[in-house]
């Protein structure tokens, strides 16, 4: 069992998830063989950088990010991220953040500043952003899209029927519309979204999510197995088999996605650099 306690911050023993401390343990079934793999130790050429602090203002049932009231933004962070990108020689970078409902723009300006700083310092580096939903933040999306990231990723996380128990602070159709709006603002930006399975969804609901994303002209879909961070988080309802993932991938391609990654160990930013190269090639092939 994992004890949900933060022993790193300046206030040791503060619960990482105060809202989950008194919840009963949620038991998940044992992991099947296909979910157990050896971690690779090769050097990668893409990196994920989290901005706007490490504390989230929401408390999604699947997420292990620390929750609470975040600190003030670091105005030098965009330049620091750009400098780190340069020193590491990154070909592709993923910039992501927690939800910042406490900020008037949800952190949108900070995203835009970070993208522009990386672009100025590392013009050859391709930039992917993984954003929160900017719920009730008028004009926030437009600020981010104007910075022209190469990929705009926003994850739906689960099917609509599971939102109340899995992602209660978000709104499914708002997230779909967010992705659609990116394409309306700038059709050249690749859009990407992902969901987890194993949270109690039905197959037909996953197929409906595919249709909703294609109606929003989303280019790239990821589907991965949900894994429970601690027993205080949402339980794994079942482990989806590799054959089922393979079927999801085939169906998604027939629906028109440029790229699909569906497997038990698929994660939104895993192999992001390689996937971007394939995504760009797929668009070029389709436009011929």
KETITOR-521919 format. One line per field, with one value per residue (C-alpha): residue in three letters; chain; x, y, z. Coordinates in steps of 0.25 Angstrom, whole numbers, plus 5000, padded with zeros to 4 digits. Example, Ala and Ser with C-alpha at 12.3 -4.5 7.8 and 13.67 -1.06 7.14 Angstrom:
BEGIN
aa (ala/ser)
ch (A/A)
east (5049/5055)
north (4982/4996)
up (5031/5029)
END
This chain:
BEGIN
aa (unk/unk/unk/unk/unk/unk/unk/unk/unk/unk/unk/unk/unk/unk/unk/unk/unk/unk/unk/unk/unk/unk/unk/unk/unk/unk/unk/unk/unk/unk/unk/unk/unk/unk/unk/unk/unk/unk/unk/unk/unk/unk/unk/unk/unk/unk/unk/unk/unk/unk/unk/unk/unk/unk/unk/unk/unk/unk/unk/unk/unk/unk/unk/unk/unk/unk/unk/unk/unk/unk/unk/unk/unk/unk/unk/unk/unk/unk/unk/unk/unk/unk/unk/unk/unk/unk/unk/unk/unk/unk/unk/unk/unk/unk/unk/unk/unk/unk/unk/unk/unk/unk/unk/unk/unk/unk/unk/unk/unk/unk/unk/unk/unk/unk/unk/unk/unk/unk/unk/unk/unk/unk/unk/unk/unk/unk/unk/unk/unk/unk/unk/unk/unk/unk/unk/unk/unk/unk/unk/unk/unk/unk/unk/unk/unk/unk/unk/unk/unk/unk/unk/unk/unk/unk/unk/unk/unk/unk/unk/unk/unk/unk/unk/unk/unk/unk/unk/unk/unk/unk/unk/unk/unk/unk/unk/unk/unk/unk/unk/unk/unk/unk/unk/unk/unk/unk/unk/unk/unk/unk/unk/unk/unk/unk/unk/unk/unk/unk/unk/unk/unk/unk/unk/unk/unk/unk/unk/unk/unk/unk/unk/unk/unk/unk/unk/unk/unk/unk/unk/unk/unk/unk/unk/unk/unk/unk/unk/unk/unk/unk/unk/unk/unk/unk/unk/unk/unk/unk/unk/unk/unk/unk/unk/unk/unk/unk/unk/unk/unk/unk/unk/unk/unk/unk/unk/unk/unk/unk/unk/unk/unk/unk/unk/unk/unk/unk/unk/unk/unk/unk/unk/unk/unk/unk/unk/unk/unk/unk/unk/unk/unk/unk/unk/unk/unk/unk/unk/unk)
ch (A/A/A/A/A/A/A/A/A/A/A/A/A/A/A/A/A/A/A/A/A/A/A/A/A/A/A/A/A/A/A/A/A/A/A/A/A/A/A/A/A/A/A/A/A/A/A/A/A/A/A/A/A/A/A/A/A/A/A/A/A/A/A/A/A/A/A/A/A/A/A/A/A/A/A/A/A/A/A/A/A/A/A/A/A/A/A/A/A/A/A/A/A/A/A/A/A/A/A/A/A/A/A/A/A/A/A/A/A/A/A/A/A/A/A/A/A/A/A/A/A/A/A/A/A/A/A/A/A/A/A/A/A/A/A/A/A/A/A/A/A/A/A/A/A/A/A/A/A/A/A/A/A/A/A/A/A/A/A/A/A/A/A/A/A/A/A/A/A/A/A/A/A/A/A/A/A/A/A/A/A/A/A/A/A/A/A/A/A/A/A/A/A/A/A/A/A/A/A/A/A/A/A/A/A/A/A/A/A/A/A/A/A/A/A/A/A/A/A/A/A/A/A/A/A/A/A/A/A/A/A/A/A/A/A/A/A/A/A/A/A/A/A/A/A/A/A/A/A/A/A/A/A/A/A/A/A/A/A/A/A/A/A/A/A/A/A/A/A/A/A/A/A/A/A/A/A/A/A/A/A/A/A/A/A/A/A/A)
east (5000/5005/5004/4999/5008/5017/5031/5038/5032/5035/5023/5027/5015/5005/4996/4998/4983/4976/4963/4966/4971/4958/4953/4952/4963/4958/4964/4968/4970/4984/4992/4992/5006/5004/5005/5018/5030/5044/5047/5056/5069/5072/5074/5062/5061/5048/5045/5033/5033/5023/5020/5012/5016/5013/5000/4987/4974/4966/4965/4962/4960/4971/4982/4994/4998/4998/4986/4984/4986/4998/5008/5011/5016/5031/5032/5046/5041/5039/5053/5058/5050/5056/5070/5068/5063/5075/5085/5079/5078/5064/5058/5044/5038/5025/5021/5009/5003/4994/4980/4981/4967/4972/4978/4970/4974/4977/4992/4990/4999/5010/5008/5009/5022/5028/5025/5031/5043/5047/5044/5054/5065/5063/5056/5059/5051/5037/5028/5016/5007/4998/4988/4977/4963/4963/4949/4942/4954/4949/4960/4970/4970/4973/4985/4991/4988/4994/5007/5006/5011/5013/5004/4992/4989/4977/4973/4958/4963/4950/4936/4925/4918/4930/4933/4925/4933/4946/4948/4937/4943/4943/4932/4933/4927/4935/4948/4943/4940/4953/4960/4951/4953/4968/4966/4957/4967/4979/4977/4992/4993/4992/4982/4983/4975/4975/4967/4969/4961/4958/4950/4937/4934/4927/4933/4922/4925/4940/4935/4926/4938/4945/4934/4933/4948/4947/4935/4945/4956/4965/4978/4984/4977/4984/4977/4984/4981/4977/4987/4983/4993/4989/4977/4971/4969/4959/4960/4964/4951/4957/4970/4967/4974/4984/4975/4964/4974/4978/4963/4962/4974/4968/4954/4960/4968/4956/4949/4960/4970/4984/4991/4986/4994/4986/4992/4992/5005/5001/5003/5000/5014/5022/5030/5024/5036/5035/5020/5021/5030/5020/5009/5015/5018/5004/4998/5008/5004/4989/4991/4997)
north (5000/5014/5025/5038/5047/5058/5057/5066/5080/5091/5085/5071/5061/5069/5060/5061/5060/5065/5063/5048/5045/5040/5032/5017/5009/5006/4992/4989/4975/4970/4975/4965/4961/4970/4982/4978/4982/4986/5001/5006/5012/5019/5034/5041/5053/5059/5064/5068/5081/5085/5100/5109/5101/5087/5089/5087/5094/5082/5068/5058/5044/5038/5048/5048/5062/5070/5078/5091/5106/5108/5119/5131/5129/5130/5141/5136/5122/5123/5127/5116/5106/5111/5111/5096/5092/5098/5092/5078/5079/5075/5072/5072/5077/5076/5087/5084/5089/5087/5093/5108/5112/5123/5131/5140/5134/5120/5121/5124/5135/5127/5116/5126/5133/5119/5115/5128/5127/5113/5117/5129/5121/5108/5110/5096/5090/5086/5089/5082/5087/5079/5089/5089/5092/5107/5106/5119/5127/5135/5138/5129/5119/5130/5135/5121/5118/5131/5126/5115/5102/5091/5082/5086/5074/5074/5061/5057/5046/5038/5036/5046/5037/5035/5050/5052/5041/5043/5057/5065/5079/5078/5078/5068/5076/5088/5080/5075/5090/5095/5085/5089/5104/5102/5097/5109/5119/5112/5100/5098/5094/5079/5075/5063/5057/5044/5036/5025/5012/5003/5013/5006/5011/5003/5000/5008/5020/5020/5019/5031/5039/5036/5042/5054/5057/5055/5064/5074/5071/5065/5059/5050/5040/5033/5022/5016/5007/5014/5011/5014/5023/5020/5013/5026/5028/5023/5008/5001/4994/4985/4983/4984/4974/4977/4971/4981/4992/4988/4988/5002/5006/5000/5006/5020/5020/5017/5029/5038/5041/5044/5037/5027/5021/5011/5001/4997/5006/5017/5031/5044/5050/5036/5036/5050/5054/5041/5042/5057/5053/5042/5052/5062/5051/5046/5060/5062/5048/5051/5065/5059)
up (5000/4997/5008/5002/5010/5005/5012/5002/5004/5014/5023/5024/5027/5020/5012/4997/4995/5007/5001/4999/5013/5019/5007/5009/5001/4987/4984/4969/4963/4962/4950/4938/4932/4920/4929/4935/4927/4929/4929/4918/4921/4908/4906/4900/4892/4897/4910/4918/4926/4936/4938/4947/4960/4964/4972/4965/4969/4966/4971/4960/4965/4956/4958/4967/4966/4979/4982/4989/4987/4978/4980/4971/4957/4954/4944/4940/4938/4922/4920/4930/4922/4909/4914/4919/4906/4899/4909/4907/4892/4891/4878/4884/4897/4904/4913/4922/4935/4946/4947/4952/4954/4964/4952/4944/4931/4936/4933/4918/4917/4924/4914/4903/4909/4910/4896/4891/4899/4894/4880/4881/4888/4881/4867/4862/4874/4872/4884/4889/4900/4909/4915/4925/4921/4924/4929/4930/4926/4915/4904/4910/4899/4889/4897/4896/4882/4877/4882/4871/4878/4868/4876/4885/4894/4904/4909/4911/4921/4921/4915/4918/4928/4937/4938/4951/4959/4951/4947/4954/4953/4937/4927/4915/4904/4908/4906/4893/4889/4894/4884/4873/4875/4873/4859/4856/4861/4854/4845/4844/4859/4861/4872/4881/4892/4901/4910/4920/4920/4931/4939/4937/4923/4912/4898/4891/4900/4895/4881/4883/4889/4876/4868/4877/4875/4860/4860/4866/4855/4865/4859/4869/4879/4891/4899/4911/4923/4935/4947/4961/4968/4982/4989/4992/4977/4968/4966/4954/4950/4940/4931/4917/4908/4898/4887/4891/4890/4876/4872/4878/4869/4856/4858/4861/4849/4841/4847/4841/4852/4846/4858/4868/4880/4887/4897/4911/4914/4905/4912/4906/4905/4904/4891/4888/4879/4870/4870/4865/4853/4849/4851/4842/4832/4832/4829/4818/4812/4813/4806/4794)
END
